[in-house]
Amino acid sequence: MIQGIDSDSIVYLNGEYVRADEAKISVFDRGFIFGDGVYEVVPAYNRKPFRLNEHVQRLERSLNAISLATGKTAQFWAGLMQDMIDRAKTDDSFIYLQVTRGVAKREHVFPVPPVTPTIFCSSGPFIRPTAEQRERGIRVISGPDERWLHCDIKSVSLLGNVLARQMAAERGVDEVIQFRDDLLTEGSLSNMWVVKDGTLLAPVKNHLILEGIRYGLLATLAERAGVPFEARNITRAEVFAADEILVTSATKEVLPVLELDGAPVGNGQPGPIYRKLRAEYDKEISRL
């Protein structure tokens, strides 16, 4: 029995579909030993993947960034994730896909010759934020960004993220807004946005943040909604003086941050920019 996992659900592992409680990998897999791998999480609505092409493109960027050659095509990745969506027990699901460098002797240098990568894919039920959650928003704390310097790679090496998220959990809140050198980066598992004087602000895309799929999407939705958008460095002081703060991720979609370090954000209620973007986000899902 696996804690929190439906043991008889079906997962994909290295070309085979097996029960979750029967899936096994070597203890010498480099993903297990070193965190040497990358991953993606794709939400699906009514068995249709959301922004699948963008997720596949990011997966391939991450693979290239760590020089992990798989011999697989974009069509393979898309087909695998769609197959897992079709096999999911619920119409709304999220797909987790992980690729590691494979099984070899424990040495920091890449195996020579290369070994076969380990490819794993699973599905789980996706419960969308409820109307009540959309109004309640989330509560966050601020903290230093203590992760590594290649956060643009969606690496399975997530200890920094885990420790940040655990800090939030121990404080009884939902997320951490992280800062590096007094500048906003992102949350422990989400992108962060600031609204000031009606303009949607995002941190600049660089190696210190993961370009979330919703990063490009929210910029597009802002244009549709007539909301000015600007990507630039955002200081800690600007975050604390924000009229609104938004959080986005594959599973949170887009939600308002209503409390930061125990103090209300803006007037402590979901703001007008959030409501416009939330409406556009729902429209985008309905187009699937």
N, C-alpha and C positions, 0 to 999 in steps of 0.2 A: 504494500500500500504506500502511495506517495502522498505526503501531506499536501492538501489543497488541489490535488490533481485527480481528474476522473480516470482511474486506472485502466478502464476498458476503452478509452478513446484511442483513436488511431493516429499514429505519428509516422512520418517519413524519416528513414535513416539509411543513408547510403544505398539508395535504389530500391529499398523495400518498405512496405507499409506493414507496421506491426503495432500491437497493443502498447500503450504507453508504459505499462508495467513490465513489458518484455524487451523494451529497447535498451541496448547495452553498448557502451563504448569502452575502449581501452583506457586504463588508468594512465597510460603514457601518451594519450592524446594531447597535443600541444595546446589545445583550447583549455584543457583541464590543468595542465602543468603551468603554462605561461599566460593564459588568457590571449593566446595567439589566434585571433579570429575576428570576424565581423558579423553583424546581424542586422535584421530589419524587422519591423512590426507594421503590419498592414491591416487596417480595419476594413471590414466588409459589411455592407448594408443589404439586407434581403438577398444575400449570396452574390453580391456584386462588389468587387474590390474598389476601394476609393483611392484614386490617384496612383494606380498600380504602376504605370510607366515611370512616374517620378520616383517611386520606391525602388524599382529595378535599376534605374539610372544611378541612384545614390549607392545601392549595393555594389554596383560595378565600380563606382568611384572609390569606395572603401577598399574593395579587393585590390584595385590597382595601386592604391596608396600604400598598402602593406606588401606589395609584390606577391600576391597570392593568385597564381594562375590555376583556374579550375577546368578550362576547356569547355565550359558551359556557355551557352548563348543567352541573350536577353529573353529569347522566346522560351528557353528551358525554365528560367527562373519564374517568368510570368505563368507558364503552364503549371509548374509545380504548386505555386501559391493558389491558383484557381482550383486545382484539384483538391487541395486541402480545404478550401472554402466549400467545395461541393460535398466533401466528406464530413464537414462540421455538423454537430448535432443541433445547432441553432442557426436560424436565418441570418442573424447579426452575429458576427464572429470577429476575432482578431487572429491574424496569422503571425507566428514567430518563425523566422528563418535564420539559421545560424550556419556559418561556414568557418571551419578551422583549418589549420595547415596540416592536420592529420597526425598520424601516430609514428613516432620515431624515438630514438634514444634521447634522453634529456640533455640537450646542448643548446645554448642560446642561439648559435648560428643556425640559419635555415638548413634543413636536411639536404644533403647532396648524395645521390640525385634526389630530386623532389619526391615526396611520397603523396599518396592519394589523399586529397582533402576530405574531411568529414563534413557531410551535408546533413543537416537535421532540420525538420520542419514540423510544426505542430499547430493546432488550432485550439481556441478557447472561446467561451461565450463572451460576447461584447454587450455590456449593458450601458446604453447611452446615458449621459447626464439627464436627469429628470427635470421637469419644469421647476420643481422646488429647488433642486441643486443649482439650476441656472440663476435663480433669484437669490439664493443664499450665498452663492459664490464660494470662494475659498479663502482661508486664512494662511498667511505666510510669515516667515521670519527672514531676516537678512543674515548673510554669512559670507565668509571669504571663499573664493573659488580656489580650492586646493587640488584640483585635478591636474593632469599632465597638459602638455602644450600642443597636443594634436586632437583637440576635441571635435574637429571637423570630420574625423574618422569615426564611424559608428562601430567602435570596438567593443568586444565583449569584456574588455578590462574595465570594469565599472566600479572598482572599490571606492574611488573618490565620490562617485554619485551615490553609492550605497550609504556611505558614512554621512553624507549631507542629508539624505532622505531620512536616515535613522535619527539624526539630530532633530529634524522637524517632528518626527513621530513622538520622540521623547518630550517635546515641548507641546504636544497636543495640537499641532497645526498640520496643514496639508502639504506644504512645499517650502523650499528655501530659494530666495532670490540671491544669486551669487554675484560677487563683485571681485574684480581683479584690478589692482592698482587704481582703486576708486571708480572703476568703470563697470557698468552693468554687463554681465555676460549672459547667463541664462539660469534656469532652474536646475534642480538635480535631475529632473526627467521631463523637462518641458522648455519651450521657448517663452520668453517674457517680453511684453510690449508695454509701452508707456503712452498715455494720451495727455497732451498739454495744449490748452487753448484750441481744442478741436482738431489737432494734428496727431496722427498715429506715428509714433516713433519706434524704431527697431534698432538694436545694436548692429553695427556694420558686420557684414559677413567676412569672417577670417578664420584662422586656425584655432581661435579660442572659443568658438561656439559651433555646435552642430547645426548645419542648415536644415532645420526641420522642414518637412514637406509642407507644413502649414505656413512656413516663412514666405515662400513665393505665393502660396494661395491667398494668404491674408492681404498681401500687397495688391493682388488682383481684386479681391473682394472690396477693399477700401476704395479702389478706383471706381468700381461699379456703384458703390454707395455714395460716391461724391465726398469721400473723406480724404483730406490731404495726407500723404505718406512721405516719411523721410527716414532714411537709414543713416545713422551717424553715431558717434560716441555719445553715450548717455551717462552722466555722472551720478554718483550715489545721491547727491543733493537733489538732482532733478527727479530721481525715482521717488524720493520721500515727499517731494512737492507736487507729484503728479495729480491730475484731475481724475484719471482712471489708470488702472493697471490691468492688463489682460494676460491670461496664460493660455497657451495652445499646446496640444500634443495629439497623437493618434487616438488616444482613449478619452482625453478630456475634451476633445474638439476645441471649442473656445469658451472660456469661462472668465468671469470678473474676479479680480482679487479685491476683496472688500476690507481686509485688515492686514496691516504690515507692522510687525513688531508690537502688536497690541493696540495700535492706533488705527482709526478708520482711514481708508483711502478715499480722498475726496469727501463726499457727503455720506460715505458708508453704504451707498446703494448702487446697484448696477447703473452705469452711466449711459448716455445717449449714443456714444460711439460704439460701445459694446453691443447695444441692442441692434444697431444698424448692421454690424458685422455678423452678429448671431443670426439675424434674418437672412443675410446673404449666404452664410454657411449652410443653413438649412436648405436654401434653394439649390445650392450646389449639390448637396446630397440627393435631392429629389430629381436631379437630372440624370442620375445613374440609370 
